[in-house]
Amino acid sequence: MRLHKTFLSAALLFTLAGSALAQASKNPHVDLKETRLANGLRVVTVEDHNAPVIAVNVTYNVGSRNEKPGRTGFAHLFEHMMFQGSENVGKSEHFILVLNNGGNMNGTTNEDRTNYFEAMPANQLELALFLEADRMRSLAVTQDNLDNQRNAVQEERRIGLDNAAYGKSGEIQQELMYDNFAYKHDTIGSMDDLNAASVADVQAFFKMYYAPNNAVLTVVGDFKTADALATVKKYFEAIARQPDPPAVDMTEPEQKAERRTSVDDVLARAARVAIAYKTVPGNTADFYALQVLANVLGAGGSSRLNQKLTREKELVTNANSAAQETRGVGGFYVTATPRRGVKTEDVEAAVYEEIARLQKEPIADWELQKAKSGSRRNFINGLQSSLSRANTLGQYSVYYGDPNLINTRLDKVMAVTKEDVQRVANKYLVATNRTVVITVPKAPAGRNAGGQQ
């Protein structure tokens, strides 16, 4: 067995210590303006004349957490439906108009929100706003469009979950981990529920959730704010407000005992250990401490899991950890892939040993600073483009009602102490609070284990 050690030079320690003092004064600031239209649409604008580009994002306050049993996958299905045309825009014409005018665009769905966005040359701001307003006001909901996009989503499920290595393991872990239906099911939904969706269901979903009072519009880039707001009002202000959607119950009962299962996977070529702990909603003091903890435990080559499990003990080919940000009860995830011939129980025991170390003694000063610096670097890198700022502002507005979190988030990360990291490790990373899924490679029918490559 080879032993690997990590040494930090005195110069690096000095740099890390000095950088902590300088960071607070160097945090980026986004100069934003908030406006609310008469129909309830929240608008956030950011003037930025550094490049002749604009970004438009519409974030709707709807995700898979809003779905009901028997109708899973609706939020994601609707993301696809929104590109099928509206009163003044033909089927798939949204793509053509954006791309032919030098832009790019997309939409994404998760448990807590659905967003749509365009990045375009600055002289195409009006086009981007027109396109988003037209589909918010008059989406073409037809049987043909529904059938077409239902098939597209089902194929996406086949590729990303049903026929992907470890795909079912993640879905099963989510179902096992949560008790409340809001987060218990996968965003992509089940085949049966997608088949059951009707045009009437889609129309009702659109009316309830795709209303201006249930959305946030963010516009970032090279424009004059007064002109941009005038254009926003021109296209969006006449869209009718709808009744506010019902609140979502996101409460989660305390877990009393470990939950565990194994999954046979004919597509996997290596076993996998996946451990999840229930934690807290995002933008809370404990969430930021868990983010730092995740960086210390499993982010990067110098993290504890990589140093111990990958290099020193040579138990795994890779190991990582992450703190999930959600509006309800989130999760802290540890994933490790054992080397060939290594038992999953040995990997699991080694993970728990590293967690126990974090619980018993504070992390080192350099680990704390490295973890914070990593979070800071990733956050700032994510704000370099107009589009990423627009998307971030939309998410913070919908998740927390606070677009200005873009200016205060780093302060919250930097306020995390070694004691905070140790405290959340002891509070959340405990045996009774974890859900473990072991993926076991299995030879397809007709092939023996020795035939696997």
HELIX and SHEET records of a PDB file:
HELIX    1   1 ALA A   10  LYS A   26  1                                  17    
HELIX    2   2 SER A   64  ASN A   66  5                                   3    
HELIX    3   3 PHE A   74  MET A   81  1                                   8    
HELIX    4   4 GLU A   93  ASN A  100  1                                   8    
HELIX    5   5 ALA A  122  GLN A  124  5                                   3    
HELIX    6   6 LEU A  125  SER A  138  1                                  14    
HELIX    7   7 GLN A  143  ARG A  157  1                                  15    
HELIX    8   8 ARG A  158  ASP A  162  3                                   5    
HELIX    9   9 GLY A  167  MET A  177  1                                  11    
HELIX   10  10 PHE A  181  LYS A  184  1                                   4    
HELIX   11  11 MET A  191  ALA A  196  1                                   6    
HELIX   12  12 VAL A  199  TYR A  209  1                                  11    
HELIX   13  13 PRO A  212  ASN A  214  5                                   3    
HELIX   14  14 THR A  225  PHE A  236  1                                  12    
HELIX   15  15 ALA A  285  GLY A  298  1                                  14    
HELIX   16  16 ARG A  304  LEU A  305  1                                   2    
HELIX   17  17 ASN A  306  GLU A  312  3                                   7    
HELIX   18  18 THR A  344  LYS A  360  1                                  17    
HELIX   19  19 ASP A  365  ASN A  381  1                                  17    
HELIX   20  20 SER A  386  TYR A  400  1                                  15    
HELIX   21  21 LEU A  405  MET A  414  1                                  10    
HELIX   22  22 LYS A  418  TYR A  428  1                                  11    
HELIX   23  23 ALA A  431  ASN A  433  5                                   3    
HELIX   24  24 ALA A  449  GLY A  451  5                                   3    
SHEET    1   A 6 LYS A  33  ARG A  36  0                                        
SHEET    2   A 6 ARG A  42  GLU A  47 -1                                        
SHEET    3   A 6 ALA A 215  GLY A 221  1                                        
SHEET    4   A 6 VAL A  53  TYR A  60 -1                                        
SHEET    5   A 6 THR A 114  PRO A 121 -1                                        
SHEET    6   A 6 ASN A 104  THR A 109 -1                                        
SHEET    1   B 5 ARG A 259  ASP A 265  0                                        
SHEET    2   B 5 ARG A 434  PRO A 441  1                                        
SHEET    3   B 5 ARG A 272  LYS A 278 -1                                        
SHEET    4   B 5 GLY A 331  PRO A 338 -1                                        
SHEET    5   B 5 VAL A 316  ALA A 323 -1                                        
END                                                                             
